[in-house]
Amino acid sequence: MKKVHIFLLVVFSLITFFANRAALPTDIMESRNIVTAREIVSDRCWLVPTMNGELRLEKPPLPTWVAAGIEEVCPDNLAAQRTAAGVMGCVWTLYLFLLVRYISRRDELAAATVLVYLTCYNVVLMGRSATWDIYCHAFMMGAIYYLTRALYDGTDEKKQRRNWQWFALAGVFMGLSFLSKGPVSFYTLLLPYLITLIGLPSPQMKGKWKPLFVMVVITLAIGSWWYIYLLTEHPTEVSAVIHKESGAWSNHNVRPWWYYWRFFLEMGAWAILMVAALVLPYWKRHISLKREYLFAITWAIGSLILLSLMPEKKTRYLLPSLAPCSMVVGCLIVHFTKTDKLDKVSKLLYIINGLTISVIVVALPTLIYHFGVRSGMVSIRTDIVATVFMLFLAGWLVWNTLQWHPFRFTAGIAGLFVFAEIFLLGAIGYTFGNHQAHSISAVRTDKRVNSLPFYHNAAEPLRIELVYEANRKILPLNLNDRQAVRAAMPFVLVSQHWTREEILPDILSDIDTISIGTFDDNKHPRSDSHYTSAFINHVTILKQKENEQN
């Protein structure tokens, strides 16, 4: 590859994961991770983390330790927290590029794969979210690359010394993946990859069994030491968490096995090509990169099948499958460059895909005006610039479709993402958010509550997002227990109902109440089906009446 192409890929990766990284609102997973990180810092308890005062052992701690380290240096800084996720997004991108290039010995396929990967919207979102998923999959991609080098590099004396290095690095990265989210990436990314390797020529294992054993030992040492520590120090709590998590996998968000049939929609602009790539008998006969295509499609389908076998299903669980799917689409893009060898179906597919995306790009200015300008989040000037850019981009896409320049067409899609990430991401976050929100985060600056503990009714569930926004623990309290309430006073009550509805009259008769306000932390507007009263809470100071104190 030319240096300028590598430079552009690097710039594109940086924009993908770092431009306007604090523009989108936090979600529940980020809230859990950052709340736990804050308590690690405040309580100085790194090995046994807590979330809102309760043990948080459900998730392996590596991403949370990173978040805690950032919290120590840059407290309450969402952009800094998401920077770490962006770094891991870049790590995943780098090792995906290196793996595809090593397998295929084709720079253009590696570049096409990365361009497709970075224009999958779920990759963009997860690379901007301070959660666990991006860590475990990024580390596993590095492990897969080093394991592939170790297995398929030669067996001469010089390369045998390098094999020790490759196996050791694979073990380190596998261990870090396990310490990031347990066996998730082993199952969704590594296992289908190993199954795919069965169809390749068997690697020469002479002199590799010892370093392979060392790799396993390193993986177990790095990945399991925290669990061993917990089993030693907190066996009862660990047993309860294991029971809870195993029950969640079989009883929570249970979907039928065909739930992921729309997986290709996660590819966004590349959905048409991904669907077309599934016609395996046809492409086996016609695609120019047959070996690479068969490898990628087997890996992608294997990942999808394994995900479908699990009872619990969520669309974000498809994230690891986007890597092999990107390689599949990359194979088609490279195939389309072979103009002298293309069959009629390939030509028709390329034109249909290119013109369809071009029409969608032409329609985008209308959507920006409707959702952005009319809501006041996008200025007329920005809308005019966006319209001019979109029309120019649509022309670029049509031209490169008709003139048969697949890589320039792909670069055009990348340009669309760059424009959106730099100029439109904040507006996108606001447009689909709750414009009437009045967050409980406002209590942070209220001097009346600064020195008081926060409680909520133990009989009601508390959304962890409220703990994140308030930036303090909100502990459960039995409001029907007179002695418990008296012992806690003065305190701040966060409740879904008015205080007179939460506390029995005979207990409330001895209490003075000071209303701080009613807060709405819904991320969605009232018209949205996800809008819920669980995020509407009253904040009240409770203290003993003056005559009682005297």
N, C-alpha and C positions, 0 to 999 in steps of 0.2 A: 504494500500500500504506500501511496505517496504520503509524505509527512503532513501535507495540508489536510488530507483526508482523516488522518489520525487526530490531528488538532481539532477538526470540526466535530468528530465524534466525542472527544473529551469535552468540548464546549457544550455540545448538546446534552451530554450527561449531566454536567453541572447545572445547566438551566433547568433540566427536568426535575432535579431533586432539591434545588436550593432557591430558585427564584420565587419570591413571595411565599416562602414556606410557612409563614404564620397567618396566611390569608384565610384559610379554611377553618371552620370551628372545630373544636375538639369533639371526639366521640367517647363512648363509654369505655372503650379499651384504653385509650390514652389517659382518661381520667383515672382509671384504676392504677395504671403504671406510675403516673406522676404522683398521685396521692401516696402510694407506697414509697416512692423515692423520697418524698418530703419527710415522711415519718422515719425513714432510715437516717436522714440527716438530723432531724430534731431529737430523736430518741437514741441516736448513736448505736443502733442495733443492726448490723449489716448481715449477720448470718441467719437471723430469724426475723424476717421483715413482717411488718404489720400493715393493715389497711383499715383506716378509721378505728384504730385501737385493737383490731382483731388479727390473729395470725393470718398471714397471707402466704400459704404454702402451695397454692394451686398451680402457680406458674414458676418455672425455674428462674433464678434470680439474675442472670447475666445482664439482660437488657435493663432491668431495674437498677442494678448496680451502676451501670453506665448513666442512667437517668439521675441517680443519686449523686454521682460525681459531678454531673453538670449542675445539679441543684446546689451543690456546695459552692461552686464557683460563680454560677449565674442564677441566683434564686429567682423563682417565679418568672422564668424566661421561656416561653413556648417556642420561640424561634430557635433558641439554643438547643432545646430538647429535640426538635425535629431535625436539627443539623446532624445529630448522630444517626438518625434513621436515613438521612440522605447519604451519609458516608457509606452505610451498609448497602444502600441501593447502588452506589457506584461500585462497591466491591462485587456485588452480584453481577452487574453489567460487565465488569472487567473479566471475571472468570468465565462467564458465558461466552464472551468473545474469544478468549484463549482456548476454551474447550472446543468450540466449533471449528476454529482455525486448525487446531491440532488434529481433530478427527478427519477433516475434509482436505486439509492442506490448501485451502482456498481463502484468501483474504476477502474476496468479494462476498462470499457466503457468510463469513463471520460478521462483516459490516452490515449486510442486509438483515441478518438475524438481530443484531443489536438495534438497528433502526426500527424494526418492527416491535421489538420488545419494549423500547422506550416510548412507543406510541400506543401502548395498551394502557387505557386509562386507570385500570386497577393497579398497575405497577407504579404509575405516577402518584396515585393516592397513598398507597402503602409506603412508598418511599418518602412521604411527607407526614407520616403518622408515627409518633413515638410509642410504638407497641413492639410485640415480640416477633411477629411473623417475618418481617424483613430481615431480622437477625438470623433466625434459624436457617432460612433458605439461602441467604447470602453465604453463610459459612459452609452450608452443604454443597453449594455450587463450587466453592473453592476446593472442598474435599474431593468432589467428583473429578475435578480437573487433575489434581495431584494423584489420585488413585489411577486415573487413566494413563497418566504419564508413567507411573510405576509399573503398571501391568503391560503396557505395549512398547515401552522403550526397550532397546536391545539388551543383551545379556553379556556383552563383553565386559572386561574388567573395569574400564572407566565408567561405563553406564551402570554397572552394578553398584558402584559407590554412590552414583546419583540416585539409584533406586531406593537406597536407605533414606535419602533426603526426601524423596517424593512420598514414600510410605509414612514417614514421620510427620510430614506436613499434613497429609491426609488424615492421620489420627488426631492431630491437634485441631483441625477444622471440624472433624466429626464430633469431637468432644465439646467444642464450643457451641456447635449446633444443638447438641443434646442439652447443654447447660442453658440454652436460650429458650427452648420450648419442648424439651423432652424428645420423644421418638417421632414427632410429627413429620419432620423433614426426611427422616430415615424411611418412613412409610410412603410419603407422597412424592419424593424426588429421587432418593437413592435407590429404593427397591425397584421401581419401574426401570430405572437406568440399568441396574444389574441384570434385570430380565432381558433388556434389549441387547446387552453384551453377549447373551447366549447365541444370538444369530450371527455374531462376528467370528472371525477366525480365533481360535483359542490362543491366549497369550502364552509366551514362553515363560515358564515359572522357574526355570533353573536359577538357583541362588536367590529366589525371592520369597521363599517360605518364612525364613527368619524375620526379614523386615516386615512381612505381612503380619506376623505374630506381634511384633513390636507395635505396629499400627493399632491393632486391637487393644493391646495393653494401654497405649496412650489414650485411646478413645475412652476406655473404661475409667482410667484414672482421672481424666479431666471432667468427663461427663457425670460421674457417679459420686464424687467425694462429698458434694453438698448433701445428696440424698442419704449417704451413709451417716453423715453428721446428724441429720435430722432424726434418722431412725434410732440413733444412739441417745440423743438428748430429748426428743419429743416423739416417742413411738406411738402414743395414743392419738395425738393430733395428726400424725402422718397417716395412720390407719384410717382415721375419719375422712381425711382428704382423698385418699385413694378410693374409698367407698363412694364418696360424693362424685368424684370425677368419672369413675367407671359407670356410675348410674347416669351421669349427664350424657355420656357418649351413646348410651343405649336408649335413653328416655327423653332427652332434650333436643328440640328441633329435629325430630325424626321425620325423614322424608322417604318417599319411595325410591327404589334404585334408579329409576329413570329421571330423577329430579334434575340432573346435570345435562339433560339433553340439549339445552340451550347454551352450552359452554362456549360455543363459538362467538356468542355476543360479547363475551369478555374481551375478545380481540378488537372490538371497536371497528375502526376503519378497515380492518383486515378480515372481517367476518365472512365476506363472500369468498375470498380465497381460501379461508380455513375450511369452509363447508365443501368447496370444490376439491380440496386436497384429500378429503376422506374417501374419494372414489379410488380406492387402492388399486383395483385391477387395471384401471385405465392408465394411471400414472406409472405403474410398473413397466408398461410398454413404451410410454412416450416421453417421460421426463428425462432430461439430460443428466441430472445428478441422481441417478437411480440409487446408488448405495447410500448417499447422504439422506435422501428422501425417506427410504425405507427405515433407516436408523431413527430419524426424527419422528416419523409418524408412529412407529412402534412405541417409542418412549412416551409420546403424547397420549396415545390410546391406553397404554399401560397405566399411566398416572390417572387418567380419567376413570378407568375400570376400578382401580384400587380405591379411589375416592368414593365411587358409587357403592362400594361394598359396605362402607361405614354407615351405621344408622343415622348419626347426626350429620346434617348437611347444611352448609351455608355457602352463598356464592363466593364469599371471600376465601373460602377454602380452596378455590380453584387457582389461587395465585401461583403455586409452584408449577402447575401445568402450562402456564403462559410461556415459560422458558422453552420447552420442547415445541410448543405450538408456534412460537416465533421462528424457530429453526425450520419448521415445516413450510411456513409462508416464505421464509428466506430462500428456500430451495426453489419455490415457484418463481420468485422475483429473478433469481439468477437464470432460471430456465427461460424466462421470457426474453432475456438478452440474446439468446441464441436464435436470432431472427431467421437465419438460413436453414434451421432445422425444425422450426415450429410447425406443428400440425394445425389444422383449422380450428379445432376445439380450443387449443391453447390461445390462439389469436383472438377468438371470440370472447373467451373468458377475460383476457387482459383488457379488451375494449369495454366490455360490460362493467367490469370492476372500476376502471378508470372514469368512465362517464357517469356512473352512479355516484361515486364520491364527489365528482365535480359538481353535480347537481345539488348535492347536500351542502357543499361549501357555498354555492350561490345563495342558498336559502338561509345561511347563518346570519347575515346582516339583519334580516327580518326578525329573527329570534332575539338578536341582541337588542334591537329597538324595542321589541315588545316586553321583554323581561328586564332589560337593563335601563334604557332611557326612560321608559314610562314609570319605572319604580324609583327613579332618581339616583341610581347607583352608577350609571354610565352617562357621562356628559355627551352633549351633541358633538363636540369636537372629537372625542374618542370614538363615537359611533361613526362619524364620517371617515376617520382614519381606518377603522375596522372594515367599513364597507369597501373603501378603495383597495385595502389589502386583500380582502376576501375575493373581490372581483378579479384582481390581478392574479391571485393564487389559483382561482378557478380556471382562468385562461391558461396559466402555466400547466395545470394538471391536464386540461384538454389537449393542449399542444403536445405534451410529452406522452400522452396516450396515443394520439394519432401518429406522431412521429416515432413512436416506439423507443422511448428512453425510460425503461423501468426504474433505473436508479435515480434519475432526476425526478420522476414521479414520486418515488419514496421520499426523496429529500423534500419535496413539496409538502407531504404529509407531516414530516418533521418540522418544517417551517410553520405550519398551522399550529402545532402544539407549542412551539416556542412563543409564538405571538400570544396565544391564550394564556400561557404560564406567566408571561411578563406583564401583559396589559389587562387581562380579563379575569384572572383567578379570584381577586377580591370581590369583583362584581358577581361572579358565579356563586361564591359562598354566601353573599348577602341576599341575592335574588331568591335562593331556595331556602333561606333562613326565616326566622321569626322577627319581623320588623318591630313588633310591639313588645319584645322581650324586655324584662326588667330584672337583671340578674342579681342573685343574692351576693354576688361579688361586691356589691355596693357596701356591705356591712364591714368590709375590710377597713374602710376609712372612717367608720363611725366610732368616735372616742367613747361612747357610752358602753360599748360591748367589748372593747379591746382586752380588758383584763378578766372577762367573765368566761366561764366554761359554756360550751354549747351542748344541748341535749335535744333528742327527739323522742317521741312516744315509742316505747319499746314494742308496743302492739302493732305499729305500722312500719312497713318497709321504708327504707331511706335510699334514695337514688345516690349513687356514689358521685355523680356529676355535681351534686350540691356540695359535697365535701371538697371537691376540687375547686369549685368556684369560690366557696367561702374561705378556702385556704386554712382550714383548721378542722380538728376532729369534731364530729357531731355524734356524741355517744348516746346509746339507748338508756332510757330512764322509765321506770314503772310509775306512771303518773297516778295510779290508784293507790300507791303506797305513801301514806302521809309522812312517815318518818324519812323515807328516801327523798321525797320532794323537799322536806324541810332541810335535810342534811346538804342537799345540793345548792340551795339558795345562798346568795343570788346567782341566777344563771339565765342563759338565753335559750328559749324554747323555739325550735323550728318545727312547725306543725302544718299539716294539710288542712286542718280545721281551726276555727277560732278557739282561743284558750278556754272559753266557757263550755265548749263542746268536748274538749280534750280532758278536762279535769273535773272531778266530782265537785258539786257545789259546796259541800261541807269542808273540803280541802281548800277550795278556791277562796272561801270566805276569809281566810287568814292571810291572803296573798295580795300584794299590790302588783299590778301589771302595767307595763309601759310598752306600747306598740311601736316597733321600729319600722314596720312596713310589710307589704305583701309583694312577693317577688315571683316572677314567671321566668323559669329557666328552660322553657321549651325551645328546642332548636328548630322546630317546624312551626309554620303558621297555624292559626286556629282552624283553617279550612282543611288542613292535612289530617289524614287518618291516624298519623303517629302522634298528634297532639294529645297530651294526657294531663290530667289533674295532678299526677304524681310530681310534676315539676312546678306546681303552684303552691307556694308555702308562705305561711305567716311567720314572722319573726317577732318575738315578744320577750321583754325582760321580765322575769319573775323574781320578786323579793318579798321579804316579810313586811307586813304592815308596820307602820311607825309605832303604833301603840303596842304591838306585839314585841318589837325590839326593845321598847322601854320597859 
